[in-house]
Amino acid sequence: MTFIDLFAGIGGIRLAFETAGGECVFTSEWDEKAQKTYAANFGDMPVGDIREVDSADIPDHDILTAGFPCQPFSIIGQGQGFADTRGTLFFEIERILADKRPRAFLLENVKQLKSHDKGRTFTVIIQRLQELGYFVHATVLNALDFGLPQKRERTFIIGFRENVRFHFPSAPVDGVYKTLADILEQDDEIVSKYVASEYIRQKRQVSVREKHVFYPSIWHENKGGNIGINSFSCALRAGASFNYLLVNGTRRLTPREQLRLQGFPEWFQIDGTETQIRKQTGNSVPVPVVTAIACQMVQSLQNHIILPTPQNDTASQLRLLEKKEEYVA
């Protein structure tokens, strides 16, 4: 199976599909720092802004993959076709799907995609993909269920040109569930620059005086200032405050620990500054989740079991995603 890697970041989706036996034939990523990290690990320098790439210059492929940014659509109403999404980055996915007609696609976005722009963004996305002739599956999956000690919920939208049998996975391919103890480095390996200031550490201690404290743990400060003590990490975020996640209430995560929380292998090279690594890992995908999906997709394409064509019902897509259930259109 060949695939293309759009909005590629540092290559989390590529890692997953290569594990499933796929071959990457084209990559696009506009961020120059992420490009360098990607090139250092895969030997390929991604093409820049996908909006400047003609479809004819993209190789034919079996699967299109994209962890695309979420943008609101400006035109109100139904039946606008490409005019509904023109000017957004999702339009580039539509364009390439229409021109190249791959057998399948995988799109990844934040959990809140279904409520973005009062639900209209998600509704238009599903409708446009159906109008391109694809049978669409969507659900929300959590990295905690796939062997990573990180609560990271993401929306996944899968499509097939034929109505092949497909079910979203519910467990990691290798059956391995890692704990924080597997992820975190030893205290004597941590350099001082990762240790929070005395003021921050004392402030955290005061905040948890009446809570059950255990180790190892990650202390998460939410937007309201409340401190949660967890046996897992809350979602890594590119633009979060510097100290919103503290290991045992005392130090920040190292770059290697952040990559481990996203399921990147130990051989994956770290390239760039601390700030760049935080941004790149925060914008990346949980690799074991995508790996499990990729294996299911490849299996569905290879088995080629065709199901009866269902009725399209975009409204039920929204209702079912509220319950985190799978939907097929």
Secondary structure, 3 states (H helix, E strand, C coil): CEEEEECCCCCHHHHHHHHCCCEEEEEECCCHHHHHHHHHHHCCCCECCHHHCCHHHCCCCCEEEECCCCCCCCCCCCCCHHHHCCCCCHHHHHHHHHHHCCCEEEEEEEHHHHHHHHHHHHHHHHHHHHHCCCEEEEEEEEHHHHCCCEECEEEEEEEECCCECCCCCCCCCCCCCCCHHHHCCCHHHCCHHHECCHHHHHHHHHHCCCCCCCCCCEEEECCCCCEEEECCEECCCCCCCCCCEEECCCECCCHHHHHHHCCCCCCCCCCCCHHHHHHHHHCCCCHHHHHHHHHHHHHHHHHCCECCCCCCCHHHHHHHHHCCCCEEC
